[in-house]
Amino acid sequence: ALRYDRLYYIGENDLYVPKDEKGKYKTYETVGESFADTTEVMRRLIPTHVVFNGKVGSLTGKNAMTAKVGETVMIVHSQANRDTRPHLIGGHGDYVWTTGKF
C-alpha cells in the first residue's frame, strides 16, 4: 500500500464567460438568461479564465501547499476538459500514474 504524510488536491477549473461586441464581459440577471451565450463560448473550447481550486490565489500565500523535508506528499490533479500536465519544480515524483490511472 502506498503511504503518504500529506495529500493535496488541485482542481483545474475552466471558466467560459461571454463577451459583448466591445470585448467586455457580459452580465446577466439570471443564469438561465446566460445559457445561450455561455454555451456558444464553451463550444469553442477556449476558456476565458483558468483557475485552480475555484479562484485566483487559492494555492498561494497562506494557502500554499507545504511539506517538511522527508515527508511523502501525494498530489492529485484533476482537469476535466483539457490535457494539462503539471510538473514539479525542484523535486521529483517517486510514483507517477499517467493519465490518472492509480
N, CA, C and O atoms as CSV, one atom per row, in Angstrom:
chain,resi,resn,atom,element,x,y,z
A,1,ALA,N,N,0.843,-1.189,0.000
A,1,ALA,CA,C,0.000,0.000,0.000
A,1,ALA,C,C,0.884,1.246,0.000
A,1,ALA,O,O,1.924,1.293,0.655
A,2,LEU,N,N,0.452,2.224,-0.732
A,2,LEU,CA,C,1.166,3.496,-0.788
A,2,LEU,C,C,0.840,4.306,0.464
A,2,LEU,O,O,-0.327,4.475,0.817
A,3,ARG,N,N,1.861,4.796,1.119
A,3,ARG,CA,C,1.672,5.612,2.321
A,3,ARG,C,C,2.197,7.022,2.040
A,3,ARG,O,O,3.202,7.203,1.352
A,4,TYR,N,N,1.497,8.004,2.584
A,4,TYR,CA,C,1.912,9.389,2.405
A,4,TYR,C,C,1.580,10.181,3.661
A,4,TYR,O,O,0.684,9.819,4.424
A,5,ASP,N,N,2.320,11.270,3.862
A,5,ASP,CA,C,2.131,12.125,5.034
A,5,ASP,C,C,1.113,13.231,4.784
A,5,ASP,O,O,0.414,13.663,5.700
A,6,ARG,N,N,1.038,13.677,3.554
A,6,ARG,CA,C,0.102,14.755,3.196
A,6,ARG,C,C,-0.517,14.438,1.839
A,6,ARG,O,O,0.086,13.781,0.990
A,7,LEU,N,N,-1.726,14.923,1.669
A,7,LEU,CA,C,-2.427,14.778,0.390
A,7,LEU,C,C,-2.929,16.148,-0.019
A,7,LEU,O,O,-3.596,16.833,0.756
A,8,TYR,N,N,-2.606,16.544,-1.240
A,8,TYR,CA,C,-3.093,17.812,-1.769
A,8,TYR,C,C,-3.895,17.546,-3.030
A,8,TYR,O,O,-3.500,16.749,-3.881
A,9,TYR,N,N,-5.028,18.229,-3.135
A,9,TYR,CA,C,-5.884,18.128,-4.317
A,9,TYR,C,C,-5.816,19.449,-5.067
A,9,TYR,O,O,-5.965,20.518,-4.476
A,10,ILE,N,N,-5.591,19.366,-6.368
A,10,ILE,CA,C,-5.585,20.553,-7.221
A,10,ILE,C,C,-6.633,20.342,-8.303
A,10,ILE,O,O,-6.472,19.490,-9.177
A,11,GLY,N,N,-7.691,21.110,-8.240
A,11,GLY,CA,C,-8.715,21.074,-9.280
A,11,GLY,C,C,-8.473,22.229,-10.236
A,11,GLY,O,O,-8.476,23.389,-9.823
A,12,GLU,N,N,-8.268,21.926,-11.491
A,12,GLU,CA,C,-8.050,22.965,-12.504
A,12,GLU,C,C,-9.391,23.243,-13.160
A,12,GLU,O,O,-9.986,22.357,-13.774
A,13,ASN,N,N,-9.866,24.480,-13.027
A,13,ASN,CA,C,-11.203,24.836,-13.480
A,13,ASN,C,C,-11.159,25.784,-14.666
A,13,ASN,O,O,-10.479,26.809,-14.626
A,14,ASP,N,N,-11.880,25.441,-15.714
A,14,ASP,CA,C,-12.021,26.306,-16.882
A,14,ASP,C,C,-13.315,27.095,-16.743
A,14,ASP,O,O,-14.354,26.534,-16.396
A,15,LEU,N,N,-13.252,28.393,-17.011
A,15,LEU,CA,C,-14.446,29.237,-16.987
A,15,LEU,C,C,-14.653,29.823,-18.380
A,15,LEU,O,O,-13.698,30.204,-19.057
A,16,TYR,N,N,-15.884,29.885,-18.784
A,16,TYR,CA,C,-16.243,30.378,-20.114
A,16,TYR,C,C,-17.234,31.520,-19.937
A,16,TYR,O,O,-18.423,31.287,-19.719
A,17,VAL,N,N,-16.746,32.756,-20.031
A,17,VAL,CA,C,-17.575,33.927,-19.778
A,17,VAL,C,C,-17.779,34.685,-21.092
A,17,VAL,O,O,-16.804,35.103,-21.717
A,18,PRO,N,N,-19.029,34.865,-21.517
A,18,PRO,CA,C,-19.303,35.574,-22.774
A,18,PRO,C,C,-18.884,37.045,-22.724
A,18,PRO,O,O,-18.916,37.686,-21.674
A,19,LYS,N,N,-18.488,37.558,-23.895
A,19,LYS,CA,C,-18.134,38.971,-24.028
A,19,LYS,C,C,-19.100,39.643,-24.997
A,19,LYS,O,O,-19.696,38.989,-25.853
A,20,ASP,N,N,-19.246,40.962,-24.849
A,20,ASP,CA,C,-20.092,41.706,-25.777
A,20,ASP,C,C,-19.275,42.102,-27.009
A,20,ASP,O,O,-18.109,41.726,-27.129
A,21,GLU,N,N,-19.881,42.857,-27.917
A,21,GLU,CA,C,-19.213,43.235,-29.164
A,21,GLU,C,C,-17.995,44.136,-28.950
A,21,GLU,O,O,-17.160,44.257,-29.846
A,22,LYS,N,N,-17.880,44.772,-27.773
A,22,LYS,CA,C,-16.728,45.618,-27.456
A,22,LYS,C,C,-15.639,44.856,-26.692
A,22,LYS,O,O,-14.616,45.434,-26.323
A,23,GLY,N,N,-15.862,43.565,-26.457
A,23,GLY,CA,C,-14.874,42.760,-25.747
A,23,GLY,C,C,-14.989,42.795,-24.233
A,23,GLY,O,O,-14.125,42.271,-23.530
A,24,LYS,N,N,-16.051,43.409,-23.726
A,24,LYS,CA,C,-16.277,43.465,-22.273
A,24,LYS,C,C,-17.078,42.241,-21.844
A,24,LYS,O,O,-17.937,41.759,-22.582
A,25,TYR,N,N,-16.788,41.746,-20.649
A,25,TYR,CA,C,-17.531,40.591,-20.145
A,25,TYR,C,C,-18.979,40.972,-19.884
A,25,TYR,O,O,-19.270,42.032,-19.328
A,26,LYS,N,N,-19.880,40.088,-20.296
A,26,LYS,CA,C,-21.311,40.334,-20.159
A,26,LYS,C,C,-21.805,39.918,-18.776
A,26,LYS,O,O,-21.234,39.035,-18.137
A,27,THR,N,N,-22.866,40.565,-18.333
A,27,THR,CA,C,-23.539,40.178,-17.092
A,27,THR,C,C,-24.996,39.876,-17.419
A,27,THR,O,O,-25.548,40.374,-18.400
A,28,TYR,N,N,-25.598,39.057,-16.583
A,28,TYR,CA,C,-26.975,38.619,-16.803
A,28,TYR,C,C,-27.733,38.686,-15.488
A,28,TYR,O,O,-27.151,38.570,-14.410
A,29,GLU,N,N,-29.031,38.875,-15.596
A,29,GLU,CA,C,-29.878,38.898,-14.401
A,29,GLU,C,C,-30.024,37.504,-13.804
A,29,GLU,O,O,-30.075,37.351,-12.583
A,30,THR,N,N,-30.091,36.480,-14.666
A,30,THR,CA,C,-30.273,35.104,-14.191
A,30,THR,C,C,-29.322,34.171,-14.939
A,30,THR,O,O,-28.829,34.496,-16.019
A,31,VAL,N,N,-29.079,33.019,-14.347
A,31,VAL,CA,C,-28.243,32.013,-15.005
A,31,VAL,C,C,-28.906,31.550,-16.299
A,31,VAL,O,O,-28.231,31.362,-17.311
A,32,GLY,N,N,-30.203,31.368,-16.272
A,32,GLY,CA,C,-30.930,30.922,-17.460
A,32,GLY,C,C,-30.771,31.874,-18.632
A,32,GLY,O,O,-30.675,31.443,-19.781
A,33,GLU,N,N,-30.742,33.163,-18.342
A,33,GLU,CA,C,-30.588,34.180,-19.382
A,33,GLU,C,C,-29.221,34.074,-20.072
A,33,GLU,O,O,-29.092,34.442,-21.239
A,34,SER,N,N,-28.221,33.584,-19.373
A,34,SER,CA,C,-26.868,33.493,-19.928
A,34,SER,C,C,-26.628,32.206,-20.715
A,34,SER,O,O,-25.587,32.064,-21.358
A,35,PHE,N,N,-27.569,31.274,-20.673
A,35,PHE,CA,C,-27.345,29.929,-21.205
A,35,PHE,C,C,-26.871,29.903,-22.663
A,35,PHE,O,O,-25.858,29.273,-22.962
A,36,ALA,N,N,-27.570,30.563,-23.555
A,36,ALA,CA,C,-27.228,30.507,-24.985
A,36,ALA,C,C,-25.830,31.080,-25.250
A,36,ALA,O,O,-25.035,30.470,-25.965
A,37,ASP,N,N,-25.532,32.250,-24.676
A,37,ASP,CA,C,-24.221,32.875,-24.886
A,37,ASP,C,C,-23.096,32.038,-24.280
A,37,ASP,O,O,-22.044,31.866,-24.897
A,38,THR,N,N,-23.317,31.523,-23.084
A,38,THR,CA,C,-22.293,30.713,-22.421
A,38,THR,C,C,-22.037,29.423,-23.192
A,38,THR,O,O,-20.889,29.007,-23.349
A,39,THR,N,N,-23.094,28.798,-23.667
A,39,THR,CA,C,-22.949,27.573,-24.456
A,39,THR,C,C,-22.132,27.836,-25.714
A,39,THR,O,O,-21.296,27.015,-26.093
A,40,GLU,N,N,-22.362,28.958,-26.356
A,40,GLU,CA,C,-21.611,29.305,-27.564
A,40,GLU,C,C,-20.120,29.482,-27.255
A,40,GLU,O,O,-19.274,29.013,-28.017
A,41,VAL,N,N,-19.795,30.145,-26.159
A,41,VAL,CA,C,-18.391,30.326,-25.762
A,41,VAL,C,C,-17.757,28.970,-25.453
A,41,VAL,O,O,-16.616,28.721,-25.841
A,42,MET,N,N,-18.477,28.101,-24.767
A,42,MET,CA,C,-17.949,26.787,-24.392
A,42,MET,C,C,-17.685,25.908,-25.614
A,42,MET,O,O,-16.759,25.097,-25.593
A,43,ARG,N,N,-18.465,26.050,-26.659
A,43,ARG,CA,C,-18.279,25.237,-27.876
A,43,ARG,C,C,-16.919,25.457,-28.513
A,43,ARG,O,O,-16.405,24.571,-29.196
A,44,ARG,N,N,-16.337,26.613,-28.303
A,44,ARG,CA,C,-15.020,26.913,-28.884
A,44,ARG,C,C,-13.886,26.229,-28.118
A,44,ARG,O,O,-12.771,26.116,-28.628
A,45,LEU,N,N,-14.170,25.774,-26.899
A,45,LEU,CA,C,-13.185,25.086,-26.046
A,45,LEU,C,C,-11.951,25.929,-25.739
A,45,LEU,O,O,-10.859,25.396,-25.538
A,46,ILE,N,N,-12.133,27.246,-25.704
A,46,ILE,CA,C,-11.052,28.150,-25.312
A,46,ILE,C,C,-11.550,28.934,-24.101
A,46,ILE,O,O,-12.314,29.887,-24.252
A,47,PRO,N,N,-11.122,28.537,-22.899
A,47,PRO,CA,C,-11.637,29.204,-21.703
A,47,PRO,C,C,-11.200,30.664,-21.619
A,47,PRO,O,O,-10.108,31.023,-22.059
A,48,THR,N,N,-12.059,31.491,-21.053
A,48,THR,CA,C,-11.700,32.888,-20.815
A,48,THR,C,C,-10.856,33.019,-19.553
A,48,THR,O,O,-10.084,33.968,-19.414
A,49,HIS,N,N,-11.002,32.067,-18.637
A,49,HIS,CA,C,-10.245,32.065,-17.383
A,49,HIS,C,C,-9.919,30.620,-17.000
A,49,HIS,O,O,-10.718,29.715,-17.243
A,50,VAL,N,N,-8.757,30.409,-16.407
A,50,VAL,CA,C,-8.402,29.107,-15.836
A,50,VAL,C,C,-7.928,29.376,-14.412
A,50,VAL,O,O,-7.017,30.176,-14.198
A,51,VAL,N,N,-8.543,28.712,-13.444
A,51,VAL,CA,C,-8.164,28.888,-12.043
A,51,VAL,C,C,-7.953,27.524,-11.395
A,51,VAL,O,O,-8.418,26.505,-11.905
A,52,PHE,N,N,-7.262,27.517,-10.290
A,52,PHE,CA,C,-7.050,26.298,-9.525
A,52,PHE,C,C,-7.881,26.359,-8.249
A,52,PHE,O,O,-7.898,27.376,-7.556
A,53,ASN,N,N,-8.558,25.277,-7.950
A,53,ASN,CA,C,-9.400,25.154,-6.761
A,53,ASN,C,C,-10.419,26.284,-6.640
A,53,ASN,O,O,-10.726,26.746,-5.541
A,54,GLY,N,N,-10.936,26.719,-7.780
A,54,GLY,CA,C,-12.084,27.611,-7.808
A,54,GLY,C,C,-11.853,29.097,-7.808
A,54,GLY,O,O,-12.787,29.853,-8.078
A,55,LYS,N,N,-10.631,29.561,-7.514
A,55,LYS,CA,C,-10.434,31.008,-7.513
A,55,LYS,C,C,-8.959,31.366,-7.639
A,55,LYS,O,O,-8.079,30.543,-7.387
A,56,VAL,N,N,-8.713,32.588,-8.028
A,56,VAL,CA,C,-7.351,33.104,-8.131
A,56,VAL,C,C,-6.740,33.146,-6.731
A,56,VAL,O,O,-7.388,33.596,-5.786
A,57,GLY,N,N,-5.513,32.685,-6.594
A,57,GLY,CA,C,-4.812,32.742,-5.316
A,57,GLY,C,C,-5.119,31.603,-4.360
A,57,GLY,O,O,-4.686,31.630,-3.208
A,58,SER,N,N,-5.858,30.606,-4.821
A,58,SER,CA,C,-6.267,29.526,-3.918
A,58,SER,C,C,-5.110,28.632,-3.484
A,58,SER,O,O,-5.249,27.873,-2.525
A,59,LEU,N,N,-3.975,28.708,-4.168
A,59,LEU,CA,C,-2.825,27.866,-3.810
A,59,LEU,C,C,-1.566,28.690,-3.537
A,59,LEU,O,O,-0.454,28.169,-3.622
A,60,THR,N,N,-1.738,29.967,-3.213
A,60,THR,CA,C,-0.589,30.828,-2.936
A,60,THR,C,C,-0.737,31.459,-1.555
A,60,THR,O,O,-1.796,31.375,-0.934
A,61,GLY,N,N,0.324,32.084,-1.087
A,61,GLY,CA,C,0.279,32.756,0.216
A,61,GLY,C,C,-0.055,31.787,1.332
A,61,GLY,O,O,0.561,30.726,1.436
A,62,LYS,N,N,-1.022,32.135,2.169
A,62,LYS,CA,C,-1.383,31.270,3.301
A,62,LYS,C,C,-2.005,29.958,2.840
A,62,LYS,O,O,-2.124,29.023,3.632
A,63,ASN,N,N,-2.398,29.874,1.585
A,63,ASN,CA,C,-2.986,28.644,1.036
A,63,ASN,C,C,-1.973,27.771,0.293
A,63,ASN,O,O,-2.347,26.758,-0.298
A,64,ALA,N,N,-0.705,28.152,0.321
A,64,ALA,CA,C,0.324,27.397,-0.406
A,64,ALA,C,C,0.444,25.976,0.136
A,64,ALA,O,O,0.284,25.737,1.333
A,65,MET,N,N,0.727,25.046,-0.759
A,65,MET,CA,C,0.950,23.656,-0.355
A,65,MET,C,C,2.350,23.561,0.245
A,65,MET,O,O,3.327,23.963,-0.387
A,66,THR,N,N,2.447,23.040,1.438
A,66,THR,CA,C,3.740,22.939,2.103
A,66,THR,C,C,3.984,21.507,2.567
A,66,THR,O,O,3.053,20.714,2.708
A,67,ALA,N,N,5.239,21.200,2.797
A,67,ALA,CA,C,5.625,19.891,3.339
A,67,ALA,C,C,6.974,20.048,4.017
A,67,ALA,O,O,7.743,20.958,3.710
A,68,LYS,N,N,7.240,19.149,4.936
A,68,LYS,CA,C,8.525,19.147,5.627
A,68,LYS,C,C,9.485,18.219,4.889
A,68,LYS,O,O,9.062,17.277,4.220
A,69,VAL,N,N,10.766,18.493,5.017
A,69,VAL,CA,C,11.786,17.645,4.403
A,69,VAL,C,C,11.589,16.217,4.891
A,69,VAL,O,O,11.445,15.971,6.088
A,70,GLY,N,N,11.586,15.288,3.957
A,70,GLY,CA,C,11.433,13.878,4.291
A,70,GLY,C,C,10.007,13.367,4.247
A,70,GLY,O,O,9.787,12.157,4.275
A,71,GLU,N,N,9.024,14.271,4.179
A,71,GLU,CA,C,7.633,13.825,4.099
A,71,GLU,C,C,7.313,13.331,2.693
A,71,GLU,O,O,7.881,13.803,1.708
A,72,THR,N,N,6.411,12.390,2.620
A,72,THR,CA,C,5.895,11.917,1.340
A,72,THR,C,C,4.567,12.622,1.101
A,72,THR,O,O,3.681,12.607,1.955
A,73,VAL,N,N,4.442,13.235,-0.062
A,73,VAL,CA,C,3.251,14.010,-0.383
A,73,VAL,C,C,2.593,13.436,-1.623
A,73,VAL,O,O,3.258,13.194,-2.631
A,74,MET,N,N,1.300,13.221,-1.552
A,74,MET,CA,C,0.543,12.811,-2.731
A,74,MET,C,C,-0.179,14.044,-3.263
A,74,MET,O,O,-0.856,14.751,-2.516
A,75,ILE,N,N,-0.028,14.293,-4.560
A,75,ILE,CA,C,-0.706,15.409,-5.210
A,75,ILE,C,C,-1.649,14.826,-6.247
A,75,ILE,O,O,-1.230,14.103,-7.152
A,76,VAL,N,N,-2.921,15.147,-6.106
A,76,VAL,CA,C,-3.939,14.702,-7.058
A,76,VAL,C,C,-4.377,15.923,-7.852
A,76,VAL,O,O,-4.842,16.908,-7.279
A,77,HIS,N,N,-4.230,15.860,-9.158
A,77,HIS,CA,C,-4.603,16.966,-10.048
A,77,HIS,C,C,-5.735,16.500,-10.950
A,77,HIS,O,O,-5.681,15.407,-11.515
A,78,SER,N,N,-6.757,17.331,-11.081
A,78,SER,CA,C,-7.845,16.966,-11.994
A,78,SER,C,C,-8.154,18.124,-12.930
A,78,SER,O,O,-8.126,19.293,-12.546
A,79,GLN,N,N,-8.450,17.758,-14.164
A,79,GLN,CA,C,-8.836,18.709,-15.209
A,79,GLN,C,C,-9.747,17.943,-16.149
A,79,GLN,O,O,-9.323,16.985,-16.795
A,80,ALA,N,N,-10.984,18.363,-16.222
A,80,ALA,CA,C,-11.977,17.603,-16.978
A,80,ALA,C,C,-11.970,17.891,-18.476
A,80,ALA,O,O,-12.426,17.054,-19.256
A,81,ASN,N,N,-11.474,19.032,-18.893
A,81,ASN,CA,C,-11.698,19.456,-20.272
A,81,ASN,C,C,-10.476,19.449,-21.179
A,81,ASN,O,O,-10.619,19.300,-22.393
A,82,ARG,N,N,-9.293,19.604,-20.630
A,82,ARG,CA,C,-8.100,19.710,-21.467
A,82,ARG,C,C,-7.006,18.803,-20.927
A,82,ARG,O,O,-7.019,18.439,-19.752
A,83,ASP,N,N,-6.069,18.444,-21.774
A,83,ASP,CA,C,-4.936,17.621,-21.363
A,83,ASP,C,C,-3.852,18.540,-20.815
A,83,ASP,O,O,-3.071,19.106,-21.580
A,84,THR,N,N,-3.801,18.690,-19.506
A,84,THR,CA,C,-2.770,19.510,-18.883
A,84,THR,C,C,-1.890,18.616,-18.025
A,84,THR,O,O,-2.349,17.605,-17.494
A,85,ARG,N,N,-0.641,18.988,-17.895
A,85,ARG,CA,C,0.308,18.148,-17.165
A,85,ARG,C,C,1.145,18.994,-16.212
A,85,ARG,O,O,2.175,19.543,-16.603
A,86,PRO,N,N,0.708,19.096,-14.980
A,86,PRO,CA,C,1.510,19.855,-14.015
A,86,PRO,C,C,2.848,19.159,-13.774
A,86,PRO,O,O,2.959,17.939,-13.902
A,87,HIS,N,N,3.836,19.932,-13.434
A,87,HIS,CA,C,5.150,19.344,-13.181
A,87,HIS,C,C,5.753,19.945,-11.916
A,87,HIS,O,O,5.460,21.082,-11.548
A,88,LEU,N,N,6.590,19.169,-11.269
A,88,LEU,CA,C,7.262,19.615,-10.054
A,88,LEU,C,C,8.506,20.409,-10.421
A,88,LEU,O,O,9.227,20.061,-11.356
A,89,ILE,N,N,8.743,21.469,-9.681
A,89,ILE,CA,C,9.958,22.249,-9.861
A,89,ILE,C,C,10.790,22.054,-8.597
A,89,ILE,O,O,10.315,22.316,-7.492
A,90,GLY,N,N,12.003,21.604,-8.752
A,90,GLY,CA,C,12.879,21.405,-7.610
A,90,GLY,C,C,12.594,20.133,-6.845
A,90,GLY,O,O,12.987,20.007,-5.685
A,91,GLY,N,N,11.930,19.204,-7.462
A,91,GLY,CA,C,11.625,17.948,-6.788
A,91,GLY,C,C,11.449,16.838,-7.796
A,91,GLY,O,O,11.722,17.010,-8.984
A,92,HIS,N,N,11.000,15.716,-7.323
A,92,HIS,CA,C,10.771,14.594,-8.227
A,92,HIS,C,C,9.607,13.763,-7.696
A,92,HIS,O,O,9.218,13.879,-6.534
A,93,GLY,N,N,9.068,12.933,-8.561
A,93,GLY,CA,C,7.980,12.049,-8.162
A,93,GLY,C,C,8.463,10.614,-8.071
A,93,GLY,O,O,9.021,10.082,-9.030
A,94,ASP,N,N,8.255,9.989,-6.937
A,94,ASP,CA,C,8.604,8.576,-6.792
A,94,ASP,C,C,7.576,7.684,-7.472
A,94,ASP,O,O,7.915,6.623,-7.997
A,95,TYR,N,N,6.321,8.115,-7.461
A,95,TYR,CA,C,5.238,7.357,-8.082
A,95,TYR,C,C,4.447,8.313,-8.965
A,95,TYR,O,O,3.992,9.358,-8.500
A,96,VAL,N,N,4.284,7.965,-10.223
A,96,VAL,CA,C,3.515,8.791,-11.149
A,96,VAL,C,C,2.594,7.872,-11.937
A,96,VAL,O,O,3.028,6.858,-12.484
A,97,TRP,N,N,1.311,8.240,-11.990
A,97,TRP,CA,C,0.347,7.454,-12.756
A,97,TRP,C,C,-0.060,8.273,-13.971
A,97,TRP,O,O,-0.698,9.318,-13.840
A,98,THR,N,N,0.309,7.798,-15.146
A,98,THR,CA,C,-0.054,8.513,-16.363
A,98,THR,C,C,-1.560,8.531,-16.529
A,98,THR,O,O,-2.250,7.549,-16.255
A,99,THR,N,N,-2.043,9.653,-16.977
A,99,THR,CA,C,-3.473,9.911,-17.203
A,99,THR,C,C,-4.329,9.537,-15.996
A,99,THR,O,O,-5.502,9.196,-16.147
A,100,GLY,N,N,-3.751,9.601,-14.808
A,100,GLY,CA,C,-4.525,9.408,-13.590
A,100,GLY,C,C,-4.913,7.992,-13.261
A,100,GLY,O,O,-5.823,7.774,-12.461
A,101,LYS,N,N,-4.256,7.032,-13.849
A,101,LYS,CA,C,-4.607,5.623,-13.607
A,101,LYS,C,C,-3.839,5.114,-12.398
A,101,LYS,O,O,-2.708,4.644,-12.523
A,102,PHE,N,N,-4.460,5.209,-11.222
A,102,PHE,CA,C,-3.810,4.777,-9.978
A,102,PHE,C,C,-3.474,3.310,-10.045
A,102,PHE,O,O,-2.922,2.759,-9.093
